[in-house]
Amino acid sequence: MSTLAHTMMTAARSADSGLATPGELDRYPYAEAPGTDRGTGWDTAEPDLGRVGRRTAGSRGRGLHGQLVQQLGQMIVSGDLGADRPLVPEEIGQRFEVSRTVVRESLRVLEAKGLVSARPNVGTRVRPVSDWNLLDPDIIEWRAYGPQRDDQRRELSELRWTIEPLAARLAAGHGREDVQQRLTDMVEIMGHALGQGDALTFARADNEFHSLLIQVAGNRMLEHLSGIVSAALQVSGGPVTGCERPNETSLTHHARIVDALAGGDGAAAEAAMRQLLMVHPEVERVVPAPREH
């Protein structure tokens, strides 16, 4: 039985099928549901960082330091703290009621992301967008939920269109049985989740599927970009792909990719990935038409 046929049967199974449950995927870090509130400057920024509801993968589990990174990062990306705005550590510490050490370490993280620069006799200032590390997963998420959300989602869709079909073609030549089995497992979990109406488990397995596919492509530069795909799968709204709305069509294309990889057919794997990224008509506005091979 092909992966496709097996998967479509899986979607109709009941919860006692023995497939993985949401808890079995908890070891993977996924972004929490995003909030919608944001400040408009120092006067409206939330001083009690303990009440910040959403933390990105990059700041999760880091206490006040991670939360301050997120708060300042969101304010910079949203434009609340514009380019060349001076950031005075003492002022930040007083405003957010955190220590100088927390402020200093947070600004270092933001500097590494290209959001701020620190120079002797000048101090720390916000850098223009052209200097930001736009491939940083945190910045991707901050942009996706800020004023630049439409541009960010369009750019992510275009990048996925560039990266993933190539990765699928390359992965077909690397027949690692352990990865092939894991990809099959992810499709089965997605099928089971679809049948149960479990969008969270579907999304987690989907994220794992695409990350594995890029990793097995055998191109370290592509693998380095896998965070972009993960970030794209974690943000929602705007132009969407088949991966962002659990449905049988999306599941079918995932299964076809697995079948093509198992058969070592790179062209078929690439074609199936292109079809997956074009499941919804609105995507046609943000990605080029498929090329003939």
C-alpha positions in Angstrom: 0.0 0.0 0.0 1.4 3.4 -0.9 2.0 6.1 1.7 -0.8 8.1 0.2 -3.4 5.3 0.5 -2.2 4.4 4.0 -2.4 8.0 5.1 -5.9 8.6 3.9 -7.0 5.6 5.9 -5.2 6.9 8.9 -7.2 10.1 8.8 -10.4 8.1 9.6 -9.0 6.2 12.5 -10.2 6.7 16.1 -8.1 7.9 19.0 -7.1 4.4 20.0 -5.1 3.8 16.9 -1.8 3.9 18.8 -0.4 6.9 16.9 1.4 9.7 18.7 -0.6 12.1 20.8 0.0 15.8 21.3 2.0 15.1 24.4 4.5 12.9 22.5 5.5 15.9 20.5 6.1 18.2 23.5 9.8 17.8 23.3 9.8 20.1 20.2 9.8 23.9 20.9 6.9 25.6 19.2 5.8 29.2 19.5 2.9 29.9 21.7 -0.3 31.6 20.4 0.6 35.2 19.7 -1.0 38.1 21.5 -2.3 41.2 19.7 -1.4 44.0 22.2 1.7 46.1 21.7 2.9 49.3 23.1 3.3 52.6 21.3 6.5 53.8 23.1 8.0 54.2 26.5 4.8 55.7 27.9 2.7 52.7 27.0 5.2 49.8 27.3 4.2 47.2 29.8 6.5 47.8 32.9 5.6 44.5 34.6 7.4 42.0 32.3 6.0 39.1 34.4 2.7 39.8 32.7 4.0 39.5 29.1 1.9 36.7 27.7 3.8 35.7 24.5 7.4 34.6 24.3 9.1 33.6 21.2 11.2 30.5 20.8 14.4 32.6 21.2 13.3 34.1 24.5 11.3 31.2 26.1 12.6 30.1 29.4 15.0 33.0 30.0 13.2 34.9 32.6 13.3 38.7 32.8 16.3 38.8 30.4 14.4 36.9 27.6 11.2 38.9 28.2 13.0 42.2 28.0 14.6 41.1 24.8 11.2 40.4 23.4 9.6 43.6 24.7 12.3 45.9 23.3 12.6 43.8 20.1 8.9 44.1 19.4 9.0 47.9 20.1 11.9 48.3 17.6 10.4 46.2 14.9 7.0 47.8 15.2 8.6 51.2 14.8 7.7 52.4 18.3 11.4 52.9 18.9 12.5 54.3 15.5 15.9 54.2 13.8 18.7 56.2 15.6 16.6 56.3 18.8 19.0 56.3 21.8 18.5 53.6 24.3 19.7 54.6 27.7 20.3 51.6 30.0 19.4 53.5 33.1 16.1 54.6 31.6 15.3 51.1 30.4 16.1 49.6 33.8 13.8 52.1 35.6 11.0 51.8 33.0 10.9 48.0 33.2 12.1 47.6 36.8 15.0 45.3 35.9 18.6 45.4 36.9 21.5 46.9 34.9 22.8 43.4 34.2 19.5 42.4 32.7 19.4 45.5 30.5 23.0 45.1 29.4 22.6 41.4 28.5 19.3 42.1 26.6 20.9 44.9 24.6 23.8 42.6 23.7 21.2 40.1 22.3 19.5 42.8 20.3 22.9 44.0 19.0 23.6 40.5 17.8 20.3 40.5 15.9 21.3 43.8 14.2 18.6 45.8 15.9 20.8 48.1 17.9 24.4 49.3 17.9 26.6 50.3 20.8 29.5 52.7 20.3 31.9 54.5 22.6 30.9 58.1 23.3 27.7 57.6 21.3 25.8 55.0 23.3 23.3 52.4 22.2 21.0 53.4 19.3 18.4 51.6 17.2 19.6 50.6 13.8 17.7 51.0 10.5 15.8 48.0 9.0 18.6 47.5 6.4 20.9 46.4 9.2 18.6 43.9 10.9 19.1 40.2 10.6 15.8 39.6 8.9 16.5 35.8 8.9 16.5 35.7 12.7 13.5 33.6 13.9 12.6 36.2 16.6 12.7 39.1 14.2 10.6 37.0 11.7 7.9 36.5 14.4 8.0 40.1 15.6 7.5 41.4 12.1 4.8 38.9 11.4 2.7 40.3 14.3 3.5 43.9 13.8 2.7 46.6 11.2 4.9 44.8 8.6 2.9 41.6 8.9 1.8 41.6 5.3 5.3 42.1 3.9 6.7 39.5 6.3 4.2 36.8 5.3 4.6 37.5 1.6 8.4 37.3 1.9 8.2 34.1 3.9 6.0 32.6 1.3 8.4 33.6 -1.4 11.4 32.1 0.5 9.6 28.9 1.1 8.9 28.7 -2.6 12.6 29.0 -3.3 13.9 26.7 -0.5 11.6 23.8 -0.1 11.1 22.5 -3.7 14.8 22.3 -4.1 15.2 20.6 -0.7 12.6 18.0 -1.7 14.5 17.3 -5.0 17.8 16.9 -3.2 16.3 14.8 -0.4 15.3 12.1 -2.9 18.9 11.2 -3.5 19.7 10.6 0.2 17.5 7.6 1.0 18.3 7.4 4.7 15.9 4.9 6.1 15.6 6.4 9.6 14.6 9.8 8.1 12.3 8.2 5.6 10.5 6.4 8.4 10.3 9.6 10.5 8.8 11.5 7.6 6.3 8.7 7.2 5.5 8.8 10.9 4.9 12.6 10.7 2.4 12.1 7.8 0.6 9.4 9.8 0.4 11.7 12.8 -0.9 14.5 10.6 -3.5 12.2 9.2 -4.6 11.1 12.7 -4.7 14.7 13.9 -6.8 15.7 10.9 -9.3 13.0 11.6 -9.5 14.1 15.3 -9.7 17.8 14.4 -6.5 18.4 16.4 -4.9 21.4 14.6 -2.1 21.8 17.2 -0.7 18.2 16.7 -1.1 18.6 12.9 1.0 21.8 13.0 3.7 20.2 15.2 4.0 17.2 13.0 4.0 19.4 9.9 6.8 21.5 11.3 8.9 18.4 12.0 8.2 17.1 8.5 9.5 20.2 6.8 12.5 20.5 9.1 13.5 16.9 8.5 13.1 17.3 4.8 15.5 20.2 4.7 18.0 18.4 7.0 18.1 15.3 4.8 18.7 17.4 1.6 22.5 17.1 2.2 23.1 20.9 1.7 24.4 22.6 4.8 23.4 26.0 3.6 19.9 25.0 3.0 19.9 23.3 6.5 21.0 26.6 8.0 17.8 28.2 6.5 15.5 25.6 8.1 14.7 28.1 10.8 13.0 30.3 8.2 10.6 27.5 7.3 9.8 26.8 11.0 9.1 30.4 11.6 6.9 30.6 8.5 4.9 27.6 9.8 4.5 29.2 13.2 3.0 32.4 12.0 -0.6 32.5 10.6 -2.9 34.8 8.7 -2.3 36.7 5.4 -1.4 34.6 2.4 -1.4 31.0 3.4 -0.1 27.7 2.1 -1.5 24.2 2.4 0.6 23.7 5.5 -1.2 26.4 7.4 -4.7 24.9 7.1 -5.1 21.3 8.0 -7.0 19.6 5.2 -7.0 16.4 3.1 -5.4 18.1 0.1 -2.5 19.3 2.2 -2.2 15.8 3.7 -2.3 14.2 0.2 0.6 16.3 -1.0 2.7 15.5 2.1 2.1 11.8 1.5 3.1 12.2 -2.2 6.4 13.8 -1.2 7.1 10.8 1.0 6.3 8.4 -1.8 8.5 10.2 -4.2 11.4 10.2 -1.7 11.0 6.5 -1.1 11.2 6.0 -4.9 14.2 8.2 -5.2 12.3 10.4 -7.7 13.6 14.0 -7.2 11.4 15.5 -9.9 8.3 14.0 -8.4 9.2 15.2 -4.9 9.9 18.7 -6.1 6.6 18.8 -8.0 4.6 17.5 -5.0 6.2 20.2 -2.8 5.3 22.9 -5.3 1.7 21.6 -5.4 1.6 21.7 -1.6 2.8 25.3 -1.5 0.0 26.2 -4.0 -2.9 24.5 -2.3 -4.8 27.7 -1.7 -5.6 30.1 -4.6 -4.5 33.2 -2.7 -0.9 32.0 -2.7 -0.7 32.6 -6.4 -0.4 36.3 -5.7 2.8 35.9 -3.7 4.7 33.1 -5.5 5.8 32.7 -9.1 4.1 30.1 -11.4 5.7 26.6 -11.3 8.5 26.1 -13.8 8.5 23.4 -16.4 11.3 20.8 -16.1 
